[in-house]
Amino acid sequence: METARTSPAPHGDDRPDGEVLWRPSERRVAEARVTDYRRWLAERRGVVPAAGYEGLWRWSVADPDAFWDSVWEYFDVLGERGSGPVREGGPMPAVRWFPGATLNHARNALRRALTEPDALALVARNEAGERRAWSYRELAAEVARVAEGLRELGVRRGDRVAAYLPNVPEAVIGLLATASLGAVFSSCSPDFGASAVLDRFAQIDPAVLLAVPGYRYGGRYHDRSAELSRIAAGLPGLRAMVLVPPGAGVGPEAEAAGGPPPAVPTPVVDWSELGPAAGAAPPLPSFEEVPFEHPLWVVYSSGTTGLPKPIVHGHGGIVLEHLKTLAFHQDIGPDDAFSWYTTTGWMMWNYLVGGLLTGSRVVLHDGSPVHPDPLALWRIAAEERLTYLGVGAPFLAACAKQGLRPGRDLDLSALRGIGSTGAPLSPEGFRWVYSTVGRDVLLGSFSGGTDVCTGFLGPSPLLPVRSGVLACRTLGSAVESFDPQGRPLVGETGELVLTAPMPSMPVGFWNDEDGSRYRAAYFEDFPGVWRHGDWITVRPDGGCVIHGRSDATLNRAGVRMGTAEFYRVVEEFPEVADSLVVDTSGAGDGEGRLVLFVVPAPGRVLDDGLRQRIRAALRARLSPRHVPDVVRELPGVPRTLSGKKLEIPARRVLLGTPVERAADPGALANPEVLELIAAARADLLGAPKPSAG
């Protein structure tokens, strides 16, 4: 068993990383869906993997054809499996999954409308206090109406339907209606600027745009009429715009801005007027059965290193992958209420919709998670009796910084699981959950991403939760750590790779006919092996630790360090709300500069004393080489709209790239911060190295 690092934290927390915080009870293990699956494997297929989770995982990656075929059968996926093989072709990326099979994602998402139509399917909450709910029967009927409306607008199999919508039911309905037709869905959050939206949607040439004229966030209405005009003008293939009402409670500002946006060069249809009149639509959509790898949706890379990559996922791969992860790793089923705080511009929204595949109740939240107060999202979890709540790791870190105690102040007794993703969750974040939210929850830190629309590292209801550790490699995910020569590592940090394909890997990039962009994105470093771009340590017990992006590594005179470890040290200080580290090494200026940007906590300042304490902690806990050359205050850390730190664009700005070329301002939460970094470039790179200490 690996010995956990025991370096003390700067504030007296000397507990080791890898500390066991939770173990599943015998009852929880016995009742877990993955335990039932293991019994099913033995009874139906005569497969008896070695004992424990690790034995099941090793079987799933050693015989992936048998594993993924069993997932189809175990969940009784609706569609025609056919008699063909599970896979053909290879090596990666030249792999085809389930050739000859047909199915439809929307049909599987709405299957409970046939068996338990009155079960609650969708609940929508917003920060104005509005609550809307749909049973599976009502959701299916609304999907049928909208699908008919899209068909009347000329949408056919293979056409694209784009959505410029917040996390509202109309977005879910639009996705399912589009999928039911065999058309292709794509979404952006309305906080994206017009240029960022066009960077994405112009690549796929949508036929119809679903959009809101404005949205509410943080107690304020944001009018997007002007943005809609620019977006529509930039999409010459657009046949119609479907305008979705901004929702109740948006206030008089929305009413003043009401009406369709001016000068839109395409017909505008009201959402309520789509398809047949209310009650006249069929109770279920007519589902277009499509091949396993038929495009379901297009999602996008962050766009911080160039034009966003339009990543295409197929119907079948998403159905199998989301069923597997939601049921076997999060233990979600028909009795659960599942939510993940996200926008439609992040792949976690697509994953959240996947909750319908399990028959669970999916709860949407539109608005700020901390409005009107810091407990707003936790209050929704209590009121909706959520059994599983997912969030971004920075949200949990912010709650801990504020000293929130949601488990004390609210009734979270229904909560059985908490998910965290978007960034590595620190050991202190793990401990905060168990000390302040609930002692008997399965806390799952996930790592994966937009590329595969899932997490290939995450929790298991069969395994303990350890601070700072992702419990396992998920079933069917052949994750390894590679050294530069492509040799697997255990207990050492290396490149995160996948040595075997997963069904939810992209079926390709849009408009990449020869697959060259796709191959260049993942398969150039290790032919036939997917390189993901993260640093990972695979522990001897199968647990994993993510150290940050491998393309943002801090390489100081050959001493390599992931940024996640750096942030952990800095952000443990109560005076620090957030931070960003940038290494300019390798840019032709010798060793380069190591620049640390610090966002002080409310009421705190970055003074010389705090600078010295941060440097001392980094020297003691990382290495003398990782003491920053300069520590500078910023009002915020530059982030994407989905919350990811902009390490690479910040480095480019420091090295002289204009801000508008380093990252698209329309895709950023706070583009003005990159401008501040650019303005201070000469001062930052010319700063003298501090004295030791």
ABEGO torsion letter per residue (X at the ends): XBBBBABBBAAGBABBBGBBABBBBAAAAAABAAAAAAAAAAAAAGBBBBBEAAAAAAAAAABAAAAAAAAAAAAGBBEBAEABBABBEOBOABBBBGBGBBBBAAAAAAAAAAABAABBABBBBBAAGBBBBBBAAAAAAAAAAAAAAAAAAGBBBGBBBBBBBBBBAAAAAAAAAAAAAGBBBBBBBAABBAAAAAAAAAAAGBABBBBBABBBBGGBBBBAAAAAAAAAAABAABABBBBBBAEBGAEAAAAAABEBBBGBABBBBBAAABEBBBGABBABBBBBBBBAABBABBBBBAGAAEBBBBBBBBAAAAAAAAAAAAAAAAGBBAABBBBBBBBAABAAAAAAAAAAAAGBBBBBBBEBAAOABAAAAAAAAAAAGBABBBBBAAAAAAAAAAGBBAAAABBAAABABBBBBGBBBBAAAAAAAAAAABABBBBBBBBBEAAAGBBABBBBAABBBBBGBBABBBBGBBBBBBBAAGBBBBGBBBBBBBABBBAABBAEBBGBAAGAAAAAAAAAABBGBBBAGBBBBBBAAGBBBBAEBAAABBBBGGBBBBAAAAAAAAAABAABABBBBBBABGAGAEAEBBBBBBBBBBGBBBBAAAAAAAAAAAAAABBAAABBABBBBBABBBBBAAGBBBAAAAAAAAAGBBAAAABBAAABABAAAAAAAAAAAAAAAABBBBBBX
